[in-house]
Amino acid sequence: MITSPARLSLLALAASATVLGAEPATAQRGASGPPEHARVAPLNHHPNPYETQRNWGRLPGGRTWGSVSAIHVDVDGRHIWAGDRCGANSCAGSPVAPIVKLDPHGNVVASLGAGQILWPHGMDVDREGNVWIADARSATPQEIQQFPTAAGKGHTVMKFSPDGRLLMTLGTPGVAGDPPTHFTEPNDVLVAPDGSIFVAEAHNAQFLDQAGPGAIGRISKFSPDGRLIRTFGSFGYGPGQFRGPHSLAMDTQGRLFVADRGNRRIQIFDQDGNHLHTWYQFSRISGLYIDHNDVLYAIDSESDENYNPGWRKGLRVGSARTGEVWYFVPEHMSGRASGMGGYGSMGEGVAVDGEGNVFAGEVGPVQGITKYVPRLTR
């Protein structure tokens, strides 16, 4: 990774930014759950050292962007991979390739996955440049009736070569279930430096307040060749439990960070699934990214007075080492809010290139990609 003058200046400014205690004892619950909440005041007013550039990136052939939650930086640190839901919020019936690779100027230079992916949700790029996609749901009866070819897709994690060859599929396409042979609404995939594969489930559990059908909260670890090693976690509110583990990231120590979106927190584990820490100060997180300097980027597309009272949507940037929050980038103004309601819109996926530029994948009333460029220079 390249450490740019802008990145060095941001890190220098961060050294004098506000420090916050990182691990309160209690968990927040859903709007209809018991009135527990973290003892952390909302962080909505930190410095914003970024210039916002909306509508970054141009799709070929006159295509318009749809929802983008899957986004990641290429192994070269310069190009950006993004999963466009085919100009809408689903690829059912679409002939286009949903996964695109954009150069630093926003031009598409490669694409993959046409006819293979229904609902791209989370993404990772491994050290060999292979692209991993979590296809988070199967087609609805209405989609299958209108587009019969949509059947038999979803509930999988797929590994593609950089030139678009499908190399591995984990899960059973179109069928929900339990590992090792199935997934239920996989949100994200992460490939560790040793090639181990981590998969987070399940998407709709974030909206449940009690255990029951569909109340799944788990992380599964696979070997590089796709053999299940272990599964850890369960649905719930306690340490090591999840309500919609929505995004995964790993720091330079090899700790696994989980955006436990329904519980409005980050949980941190070792690679054997042992719970290490719980952090609330980064808000209700949809997307996580940790760079090679252990700078943590946490994007919140959903906070409102029902699901996270007092917190604003936005991007919070801080330290994966200490839990400090350094910066806050506020939401966009929009006629309709992203997420479940509230005010304004913010991206759901987040990635950072080698120059410190931040890319947010937008889902909802604001779609496509937003780029945040560091304003500071040496």
C-alpha positions as CSV (number, residue, x, y, z in Angstrom):
1,M,0.0,0.0,0.0
2,I,1.2,3.5,-0.8
3,T,1.3,6.0,2.1
4,S,0.6,9.4,0.5
5,P,1.3,12.8,1.9
6,A,-2.4,13.3,2.4
7,R,-2.6,10.1,4.4
8,L,0.4,11.1,6.6
9,S,-1.2,14.5,7.3
10,L,-4.5,12.8,8.3
11,L,-2.7,10.5,10.6
12,A,-0.8,13.4,12.2
13,L,-4.1,15.3,12.7
14,A,-5.6,12.2,14.2
15,A,-3.0,12.1,17.0
16,S,-4.6,15.2,18.4
17,A,-8.2,14.2,17.8
18,T,-10.8,13.4,20.5
19,V,-10.2,10.1,22.4
20,L,-13.1,8.0,23.5
21,G,-13.3,5.1,25.9
22,A,-13.8,2.0,23.7
23,E,-15.7,-0.7,25.6
24,P,-18.8,0.0,27.6
25,A,-20.4,-2.9,29.4
26,T,-23.9,-3.0,28.1
27,A,-25.4,-3.7,24.7
28,Q,-28.0,-1.7,22.7
29,R,-31.1,-3.6,21.6
30,G,-33.7,-3.0,18.9
31,A,-36.5,-0.5,19.2
32,S,-38.9,-3.1,20.6
33,G,-36.4,-4.8,22.9
34,P,-35.6,-4.1,26.5
35,P,-34.3,-0.5,27.2
36,E,-30.6,-1.3,27.3
37,H,-28.1,0.9,25.6
38,A,-24.4,1.6,25.5
39,R,-23.0,4.3,27.7
40,V,-21.5,6.2,24.8
41,A,-22.6,9.7,23.8
42,P,-23.3,10.0,20.0
43,L,-20.3,11.1,18.0
44,N,-21.6,13.4,15.3
45,H,-19.3,16.4,15.2
46,H,-15.7,15.4,14.7
47,P,-13.6,17.0,12.0
48,N,-14.2,16.2,8.4
49,P,-11.0,16.2,6.4
50,Y,-12.5,14.9,3.1
51,E,-13.9,16.5,-0.1
52,T,-17.1,14.7,-1.2
53,Q,-17.3,13.8,-4.9
54,R,-20.7,12.3,-5.8
55,N,-21.5,10.1,-8.8
56,W,-17.9,8.8,-9.2
57,G,-17.4,6.2,-11.9
58,R,-19.0,5.6,-15.3
59,L,-20.6,2.4,-16.4
60,P,-20.3,1.3,-20.0
61,G,-23.0,1.2,-22.7
62,G,-25.1,3.9,-21.1
63,R,-25.8,1.8,-18.0
64,T,-26.9,3.7,-14.9
65,W,-25.9,2.6,-11.4
66,G,-28.2,0.7,-9.1
67,S,-27.6,-0.2,-5.5
68,V,-23.9,-0.8,-4.6
69,S,-23.1,-2.4,-1.2
70,A,-20.2,-4.6,-2.4
71,I,-17.0,-2.6,-2.9
72,H,-13.3,-3.2,-2.4
73,V,-9.9,-2.1,-3.6
74,D,-8.0,-4.2,-6.0
75,V,-4.7,-5.9,-5.0
76,D,-2.8,-3.1,-6.8
77,G,-4.2,-0.4,-4.4
78,R,-5.4,1.7,-7.3
79,H,-8.4,0.1,-9.0
80,I,-11.8,-0.3,-7.4
81,W,-14.1,-3.4,-7.7
82,A,-17.8,-2.7,-7.2
83,G,-20.9,-4.8,-7.2
84,D,-23.7,-3.0,-9.0
85,R,-27.2,-4.6,-8.6
86,C,-27.7,-4.2,-12.4
87,G,-29.1,-0.7,-12.4
88,A,-31.7,-1.6,-9.8
89,N,-31.7,-3.5,-6.5
90,S,-31.6,-6.9,-8.0
91,C,-30.0,-8.6,-11.0
92,A,-33.0,-10.8,-11.7
93,G,-33.5,-10.9,-15.5
94,S,-30.6,-8.7,-16.2
95,P,-27.9,-9.7,-18.8
96,V,-25.3,-7.2,-17.6
97,A,-22.2,-8.1,-15.5
98,P,-22.8,-6.8,-12.0
99,I,-19.2,-6.8,-10.8
100,V,-17.1,-4.1,-12.4
101,K,-13.4,-3.0,-12.0
102,L,-12.8,0.8,-12.3
103,D,-9.5,2.5,-12.9
104,P,-8.4,5.6,-10.8
105,H,-10.3,7.8,-13.3
106,G,-13.6,5.9,-12.8
107,N,-13.6,4.0,-16.1
108,V,-14.6,0.4,-16.2
109,V,-11.7,-1.8,-17.4
110,A,-13.1,-5.3,-16.5
111,S,-16.4,-6.9,-15.5
112,L,-17.6,-10.3,-14.4
113,G,-20.5,-12.3,-13.1
114,A,-23.1,-11.9,-15.8
115,G,-26.0,-14.3,-15.2
116,Q,-24.4,-15.8,-12.1
117,I,-25.2,-13.3,-9.3
118,L,-28.6,-12.2,-8.0
119,W,-27.9,-9.8,-5.2
120,P,-24.2,-8.9,-4.6
121,H,-23.9,-7.7,-1.1
122,G,-20.3,-8.1,0.3
123,M,-17.0,-8.4,-1.4
124,D,-13.3,-9.1,-0.8
125,V,-10.2,-9.2,-2.9
126,D,-7.5,-11.7,-1.8
127,R,-3.7,-11.4,-2.1
128,E,-3.8,-13.1,-5.6
129,G,-6.3,-10.6,-6.9
130,N,-9.2,-13.0,-6.9
131,V,-12.7,-11.4,-6.3
132,W,-15.0,-13.0,-3.7
133,I,-18.7,-12.1,-3.7
134,A,-21.4,-12.8,-1.2
135,D,-24.7,-13.3,-3.1
136,A,-27.0,-12.6,-0.2
137,R,-30.4,-13.9,-1.1
138,S,-32.4,-16.0,-3.5
139,A,-35.0,-14.8,-5.9
140,T,-38.5,-14.0,-4.7
141,P,-41.5,-15.9,-6.2
142,Q,-42.4,-12.7,-8.1
143,E,-38.9,-12.5,-9.5
144,I,-38.9,-16.1,-10.6
145,Q,-42.4,-15.8,-12.2
146,Q,-41.2,-12.8,-14.2
147,F,-37.6,-14.0,-14.8
148,P,-37.4,-17.9,-14.5
149,T,-33.6,-17.8,-14.9
150,A,-33.3,-16.0,-11.5
151,A,-34.0,-19.4,-9.8
152,G,-31.0,-21.3,-8.6
153,K,-29.0,-18.2,-7.6
154,G,-28.1,-16.7,-4.2
155,H,-27.2,-17.8,-0.7
156,T,-23.7,-18.4,-1.8
157,V,-20.1,-17.1,-1.7
158,M,-18.3,-17.2,-5.0
159,K,-14.6,-16.8,-5.9
160,F,-13.8,-15.4,-9.3
161,S,-10.4,-15.0,-10.9
162,P,-9.5,-11.4,-11.9
163,D,-10.5,-12.3,-15.5
164,G,-13.9,-13.5,-14.5
165,R,-13.6,-17.3,-14.2
166,L,-15.6,-18.9,-11.4
167,L,-13.1,-20.8,-9.3
168,M,-15.2,-21.8,-6.2
169,T,-18.7,-21.7,-4.9
170,L,-19.4,-22.1,-1.2
171,G,-23.1,-22.9,-0.3
172,T,-25.8,-24.3,-2.5
173,P,-27.1,-21.9,-5.1
174,G,-30.7,-20.8,-4.5
175,V,-31.2,-22.8,-1.3
176,A,-30.9,-21.5,2.3
177,G,-29.5,-23.6,5.1
178,D,-26.6,-24.3,7.4
179,P,-22.9,-24.7,6.8
180,P,-20.9,-26.6,5.6
181,T,-23.2,-27.1,2.5
182,H,-25.5,-24.1,2.7
183,F,-25.7,-20.5,3.8
184,T,-28.6,-18.3,4.8
185,E,-28.4,-14.7,3.5
186,P,-24.6,-14.4,3.7
187,N,-23.7,-10.7,4.2
188,D,-20.0,-10.6,3.7
189,V,-16.8,-12.7,3.0
190,L,-13.3,-12.0,4.1
191,V,-10.1,-13.9,3.1
192,A,-7.4,-13.8,5.8
193,P,-3.7,-13.5,4.9
194,D,-3.3,-17.3,5.3
195,G,-6.2,-18.0,2.8
196,S,-8.7,-18.8,5.5
197,I,-12.2,-17.8,4.5
198,F,-14.7,-16.1,6.9
199,V,-18.4,-15.8,6.0
200,A,-21.0,-13.8,8.0
201,E,-24.8,-14.6,8.2
202,A,-27.6,-13.6,8.2
203,H,-29.0,-10.4,6.7
204,N,-32.6,-10.2,8.0
205,A,-31.7,-11.2,11.6
206,Q,-30.9,-7.5,12.2
207,F,-34.6,-6.8,12.2
208,L,-35.5,-9.4,14.8
209,D,-35.8,-8.8,18.5
210,Q,-36.3,-12.4,19.6
211,A,-35.0,-15.8,18.6
212,G,-37.1,-17.7,16.2
213,P,-37.2,-18.8,12.5
214,G,-34.5,-17.0,10.6
215,A,-32.8,-15.7,13.8
216,I,-29.3,-16.7,12.6
217,G,-26.2,-14.9,13.8
218,R,-23.0,-16.7,12.9
219,I,-19.5,-16.6,11.4
220,S,-18.1,-19.6,9.6
221,K,-14.4,-20.2,8.9
222,F,-13.3,-22.3,6.0
223,S,-9.9,-23.6,4.8
224,P,-8.5,-22.1,1.6
225,D,-9.9,-25.1,-0.3
226,G,-13.4,-24.6,1.1
227,R,-13.5,-27.1,4.0
228,L,-15.4,-26.0,7.0
229,I,-13.2,-25.4,10.1
230,R,-15.6,-24.0,12.6
231,T,-18.7,-21.9,13.1
232,F,-19.1,-19.5,16.0
233,G,-21.7,-17.1,17.3
234,S,-25.5,-17.2,17.6
235,F,-28.4,-14.8,17.5
236,G,-28.7,-12.5,20.4
237,Y,-27.4,-9.5,22.3
238,G,-24.5,-10.8,24.4
239,P,-20.8,-11.0,23.7
240,G,-20.2,-13.3,20.7
241,Q,-23.8,-13.1,19.6
242,F,-25.1,-11.2,16.6
243,R,-28.1,-9.5,15.1
244,G,-27.1,-9.3,11.5
245,P,-23.2,-9.4,11.2
246,H,-23.2,-7.1,8.2
247,S,-19.5,-6.6,7.3
248,L,-16.1,-8.1,8.1
249,A,-12.6,-6.6,8.3
250,M,-9.2,-7.7,9.7
251,D,-6.5,-5.6,11.2
252,T,-2.7,-6.1,11.0
253,Q,-2.8,-8.2,14.2
254,G,-5.1,-10.7,12.5
255,R,-8.1,-9.8,14.6
256,L,-11.5,-10.2,13.0
257,F,-13.8,-7.1,13.2
258,V,-17.5,-7.7,12.8
259,A,-20.0,-5.0,12.1
260,D,-22.9,-6.3,14.2
261,R,-25.3,-3.9,12.7
262,G,-28.5,-4.9,14.5
263,N,-26.8,-4.5,17.8
264,R,-25.2,-1.2,16.8
265,R,-21.6,-2.2,17.5
266,I,-18.3,-3.7,16.4
267,Q,-17.3,-7.0,17.9
268,I,-13.6,-8.1,17.7
269,F,-12.5,-11.8,17.7
270,D,-9.4,-13.8,17.2
271,Q,-9.4,-16.2,14.3
272,D,-10.6,-19.1,16.4
273,G,-13.8,-17.2,17.3
274,N,-12.8,-16.1,20.8
275,H,-14.5,-12.8,21.7
276,L,-11.9,-10.0,22.5
277,H,-13.7,-6.6,22.6
278,T,-17.0,-4.8,21.9
279,W,-16.9,-1.2,20.6
280,Y,-20.0,1.0,20.3
281,Q,-18.4,4.4,19.4
282,F,-18.5,3.8,15.6
283,S,-22.3,3.7,15.5
284,R,-24.7,1.4,13.6
285,I,-22.3,0.1,11.0
286,S,-23.1,-1.2,7.5
287,G,-19.6,-1.4,6.1
288,L,-16.1,-1.8,7.6
289,Y,-12.6,-1.4,6.1
290,I,-9.2,-1.4,7.8
291,D,-6.1,-0.3,5.9
292,H,-2.5,-1.4,6.3
293,N,-2.0,1.4,8.9
294,D,-4.9,0.0,11.0
295,V,-7.0,3.0,10.2
296,L,-10.6,1.9,10.6
297,Y,-13.4,3.2,8.3
298,A,-16.9,2.5,9.5
299,I,-19.9,3.7,7.4
300,D,-23.4,4.1,8.9
301,S,-26.2,4.1,6.3
302,E,-29.1,3.4,8.7
303,S,-29.1,5.3,12.0
304,D,-32.3,7.1,12.9
305,E,-34.4,7.9,16.0
306,N,-35.9,4.4,16.0
307,Y,-32.8,2.2,15.3
308,N,-30.0,4.3,16.8
309,P,-31.4,7.4,18.7
310,G,-29.1,10.4,18.7
311,W,-26.6,9.1,16.1
312,R,-26.3,10.6,12.6
313,K,-25.6,8.6,9.5
314,G,-22.2,9.1,8.2
315,L,-18.6,7.8,7.9
316,R,-16.5,7.6,11.1
317,V,-12.8,7.1,10.8
318,G,-10.5,6.1,13.6
319,S,-8.0,3.6,15.0
320,A,-8.4,-0.1,14.9
321,R,-5.7,-0.3,17.5
322,T,-7.2,2.0,20.2
323,G,-10.8,2.5,19.2
324,E,-10.4,6.2,18.9
325,V,-12.7,8.0,16.6
326,W,-10.9,10.8,14.7
327,Y,-13.2,12.1,11.9
328,F,-16.9,12.2,11.0
329,V,-18.2,12.7,7.4
330,P,-21.9,13.5,7.5
331,E,-24.7,12.1,5.4
332,H,-25.8,13.4,2.0
333,M,-29.0,15.5,1.8
334,S,-31.6,13.5,-0.1
335,G,-35.4,13.7,-0.6
336,R,-35.8,10.2,0.9
337,A,-33.6,8.7,3.6
338,S,-31.4,5.7,3.2
339,G,-31.8,2.7,5.5
340,M,-35.0,2.6,7.5
341,G,-35.7,6.3,7.7
342,G,-34.4,9.3,9.6
343,Y,-32.5,12.1,7.8
344,G,-30.3,12.0,4.7
345,S,-28.4,9.2,3.0
346,M,-25.1,7.5,3.4
347,G,-23.3,4.7,1.7
348,E,-23.4,1.0,2.8
349,G,-20.1,-0.4,1.5
350,V,-16.7,1.2,2.0
351,A,-13.2,0.7,0.6
352,V,-10.0,2.8,0.6
353,D,-7.3,2.9,-2.1
354,G,-3.6,3.3,-1.6
355,E,-3.7,7.0,-1.7
356,G,-6.2,7.3,1.1
357,N,-9.3,8.0,-1.1
358,V,-12.4,6.6,0.4
359,F,-15.1,5.0,-1.8
360,A,-18.6,4.4,-0.6
361,G,-21.2,2.1,-2.3
362,E,-24.6,3.7,-2.1
363,V,-27.9,1.8,-1.6
364,G,-31.3,3.5,-1.6
365,P,-32.3,6.9,-2.9
366,V,-28.7,7.9,-3.6
367,Q,-27.1,5.1,-5.8
368,G,-23.7,4.4,-7.4
369,I,-20.4,5.4,-5.8
370,T,-19.3,8.4,-3.8
371,K,-15.6,9.3,-3.5
372,Y,-14.1,11.1,-0.5
373,V,-10.7,12.7,-1.2
374,P,-8.4,13.8,1.6
375,R,-8.2,17.6,1.6
376,L,-5.1,17.9,3.7
377,T,-1.6,18.1,2.3
378,R,1.8,17.9,4.0
